[in-house]
């Protein structure tokens, strides 16, 4: 069977590998679809999670499918179940993130299946759309970490799939003052479609003047600041973090969900004077299935802008490398599953 694997820095291949050899506590899922994540691009560039390893690294951690086989000790699944696979948690190896398995393959081995790894998909939710549950859960947790209160103005920097997922979460919760910031017209259009109050392109607009106009201002000893109460950093730009701390309000809150590998100079004087709260956001809310519930409530199909078959993984990767003017890029591993 086919499996997308990273062999070294900038060396990713669609390999022919043996089918899984499951154990009594495992299941095998016939994969319907799997998204490509920004972290996948980083793994490819680095040659692995933290650089090249002794064996190729399997990719894919945003997957859905149908249970094809169950071990004799598995109690939480049946053959034919439509499922989202949670890639992992602190106790289990993370599928597609350095574990021996990855979701960009027709048949995925899911070990220790009874330990909360499989989540049912409602019958009326297409499996390819359900594949967005994992990035949606990441964006949902980023929104949680921003501690957005009723009536707060919120700014989401970066409207890739995670930023859009955070916006979808906030709008679903009834927040009406969410501003989306990105350089991509396509992504800003998707944010408007989700219900963002306003969208800003830093290439054509002064973001901080616009935030002050949309959310009002708040006093500070060095002059008024936008009253935007909460910020979600999903862009990966170091300057965004420094700008938020320099120009955000007293009592502001920052949730960082983008990957920042390099050290970023930080004015802790501003953090002190503004009593700013900075939180990292790693992975998911306490209940992963909240993301599936949101997908069942709201049609987020528009966020999946491109689909490629597994055999054309290279084309999907090329799209993401040359352009960020897109939403979620999905690999349809087996479109007949579902």
Secondary structure in CASP SS format (residue, H / E / C, confidence):
PFRMAT SS
TARGET T0000
AUTHOR 0000-0000-0000
METHOD secondary structure of the structure
MODEL  1
X C 1.00
X E 1.00
X E 1.00
X E 1.00
X E 1.00
X E 1.00
X E 1.00
X E 1.00
X C 1.00
X C 1.00
X E 1.00
X E 1.00
X E 1.00
X E 1.00
X E 1.00
X E 1.00
X C 1.00
X C 1.00
X C 1.00
X C 1.00
X C 1.00
X C 1.00
X C 1.00
X C 1.00
X C 1.00
X C 1.00
X E 1.00
X E 1.00
X E 1.00
X E 1.00
X E 1.00
X E 1.00
X E 1.00
X E 1.00
X E 1.00
X C 1.00
X C 1.00
X H 1.00
X H 1.00
X H 1.00
X H 1.00
X H 1.00
X H 1.00
X H 1.00
X H 1.00
X H 1.00
X C 1.00
X C 1.00
X C 1.00
X C 1.00
X C 1.00
X C 1.00
X C 1.00
X C 1.00
X C 1.00
X C 1.00
X E 1.00
X E 1.00
X E 1.00
X C 1.00
X C 1.00
X C 1.00
X E 1.00
X E 1.00
X E 1.00
X E 1.00
X E 1.00
X E 1.00
X E 1.00
X E 1.00
X C 1.00
X C 1.00
X C 1.00
X C 1.00
X C 1.00
X C 1.00
X C 1.00
X C 1.00
X C 1.00
X C 1.00
X C 1.00
X E 1.00
X E 1.00
X E 1.00
X E 1.00
X C 1.00
X C 1.00
X C 1.00
X E 1.00
X C 1.00
X C 1.00
X E 1.00
X C 1.00
X C 1.00
X C 1.00
X C 1.00
X E 1.00
X C 1.00
X C 1.00
X C 1.00
X C 1.00
X C 1.00
X C 1.00
X C 1.00
X E 1.00
X C 1.00
X E 1.00
X E 1.00
X E 1.00
X E 1.00
X C 1.00
X C 1.00
X C 1.00
X C 1.00
X C 1.00
X C 1.00
X C 1.00
X E 1.00
X E 1.00
X E 1.00
X C 1.00
X C 1.00
X C 1.00
X C 1.00
X C 1.00
X C 1.00
X H 1.00
X H 1.00
X H 1.00
X H 1.00
X C 1.00
X C 1.00
X H 1.00
X H 1.00
X H 1.00
X H 1.00
X H 1.00
X H 1.00
X H 1.00
X H 1.00
X H 1.00
X H 1.00
X H 1.00
X H 1.00
X H 1.00
X C 1.00
X C 1.00
X C 1.00
X C 1.00
X C 1.00
X C 1.00
X C 1.00
X C 1.00
X E 1.00
X E 1.00
X E 1.00
X E 1.00
X C 1.00
X C 1.00
X C 1.00
X H 1.00
X H 1.00
X H 1.00
X H 1.00
X H 1.00
X H 1.00
X H 1.00
X H 1.00
X H 1.00
X H 1.00
X H 1.00
X H 1.00
X C 1.00
X C 1.00
X C 1.00
X C 1.00
X C 1.00
X E 1.00
X E 1.00
X E 1.00
X E 1.00
X C 1.00
X C 1.00
X C 1.00
X H 1.00
X H 1.00
X H 1.00
X H 1.00
X H 1.00
X H 1.00
X H 1.00
X H 1.00
X H 1.00
X H 1.00
X C 1.00
X C 1.00
X C 1.00
X E 1.00
X E 1.00
X E 1.00
X C 1.00
X C 1.00
X C 1.00
X C 1.00
X C 1.00
X C 1.00
X H 1.00
X H 1.00
X H 1.00
X H 1.00
X H 1.00
X H 1.00
X H 1.00
X H 1.00
X H 1.00
X C 1.00
X E 1.00
X E 1.00
X C 1.00
X C 1.00
X C 1.00
X C 1.00
X C 1.00
X C 1.00
X E 1.00
X E 1.00
X C 1.00
X C 1.00
X C 1.00
X E 1.00
X E 1.00
X E 1.00
X E 1.00
X C 1.00
X C 1.00
X C 1.00
X C 1.00
X H 1.00
X H 1.00
X H 1.00
X H 1.00
X H 1.00
X H 1.00
X H 1.00
X H 1.00
X H 1.00
X H 1.00
X C 1.00
X C 1.00
X C 1.00
X C 1.00
X C 1.00
X E 1.00
X E 1.00
X E 1.00
X E 1.00
X C 1.00
X C 1.00
X C 1.00
X C 1.00
X C 1.00
X C 1.00
X C 1.00
X C 1.00
X C 1.00
X C 1.00
X C 1.00
X H 1.00
X H 1.00
X H 1.00
X H 1.00
X H 1.00
X H 1.00
X H 1.00
X C 1.00
X C 1.00
X E 1.00
X E 1.00
X E 1.00
X E 1.00
X C 1.00
X C 1.00
X C 1.00
X C 1.00
X C 1.00
X C 1.00
X C 1.00
X C 1.00
X C 1.00
X H 1.00
X H 1.00
X H 1.00
X H 1.00
X H 1.00
X H 1.00
X H 1.00
X H 1.00
X C 1.00
X C 1.00
X C 1.00
X H 1.00
X H 1.00
X H 1.00
X E 1.00
X E 1.00
X E 1.00
X E 1.00
X E 1.00
X E 1.00
X H 1.00
X H 1.00
X H 1.00
X H 1.00
X H 1.00
X H 1.00
X H 1.00
X H 1.00
X H 1.00
X H 1.00
X H 1.00
X H 1.00
X H 1.00
X C 1.00
X C 1.00
X C 1.00
X C 1.00
X C 1.00
X E 1.00
X E 1.00
X E 1.00
X E 1.00
X E 1.00
X C 1.00
X C 1.00
X C 1.00
X C 1.00
X C 1.00
X C 1.00
END
